[in-house]
């Protein structure tokens, strides 16, 4: 008996104005891709809605102003020529103007002015969809803006002359028309700038999250792998390190409380676990972990007033731990000096110094991320600074500073 898998639920892609197969702004093409409907029916729907006092044109304009661009491909089952699409656009404009065609000379004049405003709006909004910094786009935007403003002024003048609401009513109506014309130019631009700002924030957040994940993996998983390679001749130790790192990684991924069995405490290989209550205790815990991992002596000196260990100060503790690990691994020293300082309303400062081999900052291999990401990059993302003073044969000092949070 054949078993048929359940049909997957219908997925609707994100609504965008598609640049594929667009005629004017890609609104109909984007709706077609979003709703999985033939683009012909979408365009006919917009055209038909223009009979309702230009509602189709209004809806199209709102979508153009507030829906971002995309590259989704529309559903085009009944392919027809480009000329037919442009005829539909012209028909939509004509249907939107029908209510004004019976108004005699003033009505036809208003239709002509509205056509000028519509043309200017299309040119300006097409410019918004391009690179605003290019000369061609600036020229297109200038022409569109002049047409819109000129048409609005003409329409306001005509309204002021023909208004039956008296001088005050005519002035108010003219002002409203002017505000509407300016809104035609300003609102879509503001909408685009807001979308761009949101996209930049999302991209930065994603980049910071990737960097934090990379830093954590470098500080925990990669360090454990390095220890496993060094102790590969001891299967029991290798298995213990692997179990510890697996549990630590699960705790970090799922935000669980890290285990604290005796086996794990003997070989703490991941950053500062379990979480201490203060910064000074966190530094001492990190120093103890590095001592156990690399058999070096680290005796932190703390000066000033201790402060709570929170997410705001965690980056400087993790960066300091990475500096200790680097010193223990690469300096060749048997001891590392750590100095921590904090006074009320002042920055938290940590100095990690060794008198070992030193290195050349300019010649760090591109595939080494300990200094770039786990120390310098981590501190920059947290709003602090990391200064590394070193030279071959002269030892290394890592100075970390993080401003105090109010």
C-alpha positions in Angstrom: 0.0 0.0 0.0 1.4 3.3 -1.0 2.0 5.9 1.7 1.6 9.5 0.5 3.3 12.3 2.5 1.1 15.0 3.7 1.1 18.0 1.4 3.4 20.8 2.8 1.6 24.0 3.7 1.6 26.7 1.0 4.5 29.1 1.7 4.0 32.7 0.8 7.3 34.6 0.1 7.9 38.0 1.6 6.0 40.8 -0.2 8.3 43.0 -2.3 8.2 45.1 -5.4 9.8 42.8 -7.9 12.4 44.1 -10.3 11.7 41.0 -12.5 9.0 41.6 -15.1 8.0 45.0 -13.8 6.2 47.6 -16.0 6.3 50.6 -13.7 7.3 49.9 -10.1 7.0 46.1 -9.8 4.0 46.2 -7.4 1.8 43.9 -9.5 4.8 41.6 -10.2 5.6 41.4 -6.5 2.0 40.7 -5.5 1.9 38.0 -8.1 5.0 36.3 -6.6 3.6 36.8 -3.1 0.1 35.5 -3.7 1.1 32.9 -6.3 -1.4 34.4 -8.7 -0.9 35.1 -12.4 0.4 38.6 -12.7 -2.2 39.3 -15.5 -5.0 39.0 -12.9 -3.2 41.3 -10.5 -2.8 44.0 -13.1 -6.4 43.7 -14.3 -7.5 44.0 -10.6 -5.5 47.3 -10.2 -7.0 48.6 -13.5 -10.6 47.7 -12.5 -10.2 49.3 -9.1 -9.3 52.6 -10.9 -13.0 52.8 -11.7 -13.8 53.3 -8.0 -12.6 56.9 -8.0 -9.0 56.0 -8.8 -8.7 53.5 -5.9 -6.5 51.2 -7.9 -4.1 54.0 -8.6 -4.0 55.0 -4.9 -3.4 51.5 -3.7 -0.6 51.1 -6.3 1.0 54.3 -5.2 0.9 53.3 -1.5 2.5 50.0 -2.3 5.2 51.7 -4.3 6.0 54.1 -1.5 6.1 51.6 1.4 6.9 48.1 0.0 10.7 47.5 -0.5 12.2 46.2 -3.7 13.0 42.6 -4.3 13.8 40.0 -7.0 10.9 37.6 -6.7 9.7 36.2 -10.0 6.0 36.8 -10.8 3.7 34.0 -12.0 3.2 34.7 -15.7 1.1 32.0 -17.2 -0.4 34.1 -20.0 2.5 35.8 -21.5 1.7 38.8 -23.7 3.7 41.7 -25.2 5.1 44.7 -23.4 2.8 47.0 -25.4 -0.3 45.3 -23.8 1.1 46.0 -20.3 1.6 49.7 -21.1 -1.9 49.9 -22.5 -3.2 48.6 -19.2 -1.2 51.4 -17.4 -2.7 54.0 -19.8 -6.2 52.5 -19.3 -5.8 52.7 -15.5 -4.8 56.4 -15.7 -7.8 57.1 -18.0 -10.2 55.4 -15.7 -8.8 57.3 -12.7 -9.4 60.6 -14.6 -13.0 59.8 -15.7 -14.6 61.5 -12.8 -12.9 64.8 -13.8 -13.6 64.7 -17.5 -17.1 66.1 -17.3 -16.2 69.4 -15.6 -15.8 71.5 -18.7 -12.7 73.6 -19.3 -11.7 73.7 -15.7 -12.1 69.9 -15.4 -10.0 69.2 -18.4 -7.4 71.7 -17.1 -7.3 69.9 -13.8 -6.9 66.5 -15.5 -3.9 67.9 -17.5 -2.3 69.3 -14.3 -2.9 66.0 -12.5 -1.3 64.2 -15.4 1.8 66.4 -14.9 1.9 65.7 -11.2 1.5 62.0 -11.8 4.4 62.0 -14.4 6.6 63.9 -11.9 5.7 61.5 -9.1 6.6 58.5 -11.3 9.9 60.1 -12.3 10.8 61.0 -8.6 9.8 57.6 -7.3 11.7 55.8 -10.0 14.7 57.8 -8.9 14.2 56.6 -5.3 14.4 53.0 -6.5 17.9 53.7 -7.9 21.2 54.8 -6.5 20.4 58.3 -5.3 24.1 59.3 -5.4 24.4 59.0 -9.2 24.2 62.0 -11.5 21.5 60.5 -13.7 19.3 59.7 -10.7 19.7 63.2 -9.2 18.7 64.7 -12.6 15.7 62.4 -12.8 14.7 63.3 -9.2 15.1 67.0 -10.0 12.9 66.8 -13.1 10.3 64.8 -11.2 10.3 67.2 -8.3 9.9 70.2 -10.5 7.0 68.7 -12.3 5.3 67.8 -9.1 5.8 71.2 -7.5 4.9 73.0 -10.7 1.7 71.0 -11.1 0.8 71.4 -7.4 1.3 75.2 -7.7 -0.9 75.3 -10.8 -3.6 73.1 -9.2 -3.6 75.3 -6.1 -3.9 78.4 -8.2 -6.8 76.9 -10.2 -8.5 75.8 -7.0 -8.2 79.2 -5.4 -9.8 80.8 -8.4 -12.7 78.3 -8.8 -13.4 77.6 -5.1 -16.9 78.3 -3.9 -15.9 78.2 -0.3 -14.8 81.9 -0.2 -11.3 83.3 0.1 -10.5 81.5 3.3 -11.7 78.1 2.1 -9.8 78.6 -1.1 -6.6 79.3 0.7 -7.0 76.3 3.0 -7.7 74.1 0.1 -4.6 75.4 -1.8 -2.5 74.8 1.3 -3.8 71.2 1.6 -3.0 70.6 -2.1 0.5 72.0 -1.5 1.1 69.7 1.5 -0.2 66.8 -0.5 2.3 67.6 -3.3 5.2 67.8 -0.9 4.1 64.6 0.7 4.3 62.9 -2.6 8.0 63.7 -2.8 9.0 63.4 0.9 7.0 60.4 2.3 8.4 57.8 -0.1 11.9 59.1 0.5 11.5 58.9 4.2 10.0 55.3 3.9 13.1 54.3 1.8 15.5 55.8 4.3 13.7 54.0 7.2 13.8 50.7 5.3 17.5 51.2 4.6 18.2 52.0 8.3 16.3 49.0 9.5 18.2 46.8 7.0 21.6 48.2 8.1 20.7 47.5 11.8 19.6 44.0 11.0 22.8 43.4 9.0 24.9 44.8 11.8 23.1 42.7 14.4 23.6 39.6 12.3 27.3 40.4 11.8 27.8 41.0 15.5 26.0 37.8 16.3 28.2 35.9 13.9 31.3 37.5 15.4 30.2 36.6 19.0 29.6 33.0 18.0 33.0 32.9 16.3 34.6 34.4 19.4 32.9 31.9 21.7 33.8 28.9 19.5 37.4 30.1 19.4 37.5 30.5 23.2 36.0 27.2 24.0 35.7 24.6 21.2 39.0 25.4 19.4 40.9 25.7 22.6 39.6 22.3 23.7 40.6 20.8 20.3 44.1 22.2 20.8 44.2 20.5 24.2 43.0 17.2 22.8 45.8 17.3 20.2 48.4 17.9 22.9 47.0 15.1 25.1 46.2 12.7 22.3 48.3 10.0 24.0 45.9 9.9 26.9 42.5 8.5 25.7 40.9 9.0 29.1 41.8 12.6 29.2 40.7 13.1 25.6 37.3 11.6 26.4 37.0 13.8 29.5 37.8 17.0 27.6 35.3 16.0 24.8 32.5 15.3 27.3 33.2 18.6 29.1 33.2 20.6 25.9 30.0 18.9 24.6 28.1 19.8 27.8 29.5 23.4 27.8 28.5 23.9 24.2 25.0 22.5 24.9 24.6 24.8 27.9 25.7 27.8 25.8 23.4 27.0 22.9 20.3 26.3 24.9 21.0 28.7 27.8 21.1 25.9 30.4 23.0 26.1 33.7 26.4 24.6 33.1 27.1 21.3 34.8 29.4 21.4 37.8 30.4 17.7 38.4 33.8 17.0 40.0 35.0 15.6 36.6 34.2 18.9 34.9 35.6 21.1 37.6 39.0 19.3 37.3 39.3 20.4 33.6 37.5 23.7 33.0 38.2 24.5 29.4 35.4 27.0 28.5 35.1 30.6 29.4 34.1 31.5 33.0 31.7 28.7 34.0 29.6 28.7 36.1 29.0 32.5 36.0 30.6 34.4 38.9 28.8 37.2 40.8 31.4 40.0 40.3 34.0 41.1 37.8 36.9 40.4 40.2 35.8 36.9 40.9 35.2 36.3 37.2 38.8 37.3 36.4 40.0 35.0 39.2 37.9 32.2 37.9 39.3 32.7 34.4 42.8 32.8 35.7 42.3 29.6 37.5 40.9 27.9 34.4 43.9 29.0 32.3 46.3 27.8 35.1 44.7 24.4 35.0 44.7 24.2 31.3 48.3 25.2 30.6 50.1 24.7 33.9 51.2 28.3 34.3 51.0 30.6 37.4 48.5 33.5 37.2 47.9 35.6 40.2 45.5 38.5 39.4 45.9 41.7 41.4 42.6 43.6 41.8 42.4 47.3 42.8 39.4 49.5 43.6 35.7 48.6 44.0 34.3 45.4 42.6 31.3 45.5 40.4 28.5 43.0 39.5 29.3 40.6 36.7 26.7 41.3 34.0 26.3 41.0 30.3 27.6 44.5 29.9 31.0 43.7 31.5 31.3 40.1 30.3 33.2 41.0 27.1 36.2 42.4 29.0 36.4 39.3 31.1 36.2 37.0 28.1 38.8 39.2 26.2 41.1 39.1 29.3 40.7 35.3 29.5 41.7 35.0 25.8 44.7 37.2 26.5 45.7 34.9 29.3 45.3 31.9 27.1 47.5 33.4 24.4 50.2 34.3 26.9 50.1 30.8 28.4 50.2 29.1 25.0 52.7 31.2 23.1 54.9 33.3 25.4 57.0 30.4 26.8 56.7 31.9 30.3 55.7 30.0 33.5 53.8 33.0 34.9 51.5 35.7 33.6 50.7 39.0 35.4 47.1 40.2 35.5 46.1 43.6 36.9 42.4 44.6 37.3 41.3 48.1 38.3 37.9 49.6 38.8 36.7 52.7 40.7 33.1 54.1 40.9 32.0 55.9 37.8 35.2 54.9 36.0 36.1 52.4 33.4 36.9 48.8 34.1 40.6 48.2 33.2 42.4 44.9 32.8 46.1 44.4 32.0 47.5 41.1 31.0 51.3 41.0 30.7 53.9 38.3 30.0 57.7 38.6 29.7 58.0 36.0 27.0 58.7 35.7 23.3 56.4 38.5 22.1 55.2 38.6 18.4 54.8 41.0 15.5 51.2 42.3 15.3 51.6 43.1 11.6 52.4 39.5 10.7 49.5 37.6 12.4 48.2 35.0 9.9 44.8 35.8 8.4 43.4 32.5 9.7 44.2 33.3 13.3 41.2 35.0 15.0 42.3 35.0 18.7 43.6 38.6 18.7 41.4 40.0 16.0 38.0 38.6 17.1 38.2 37.3 20.7 40.1 40.4 22.0 40.1 43.4 19.7 36.8 42.8 17.9 35.0 41.7 21.1 36.1 44.9 22.9 35.1 47.1 20.0 31.6 45.6 19.7 31.2 46.2 23.5 32.2 49.9 23.2 35.6 49.4 24.8 39.2 49.4 23.6 42.0 46.9 23.4 45.6 48.0 23.1 48.3 45.4 22.5 51.9 46.3 23.0 54.4 43.7 21.9 57.5 43.0 19.8 59.5 39.8 19.2 61.6 39.1 22.2 60.0 41.9 24.3 57.0 40.2 25.8 53.4 41.3 25.4 51.0 43.5 27.3 47.3 43.6 26.5 45.4 46.6 28.0 41.6 46.4 28.0 39.3 49.2 29.0 35.5 49.1 29.1 33.5 52.3 30.2 31.3 51.8 33.2 27.6 51.6 32.6 25.3 53.9 34.6 
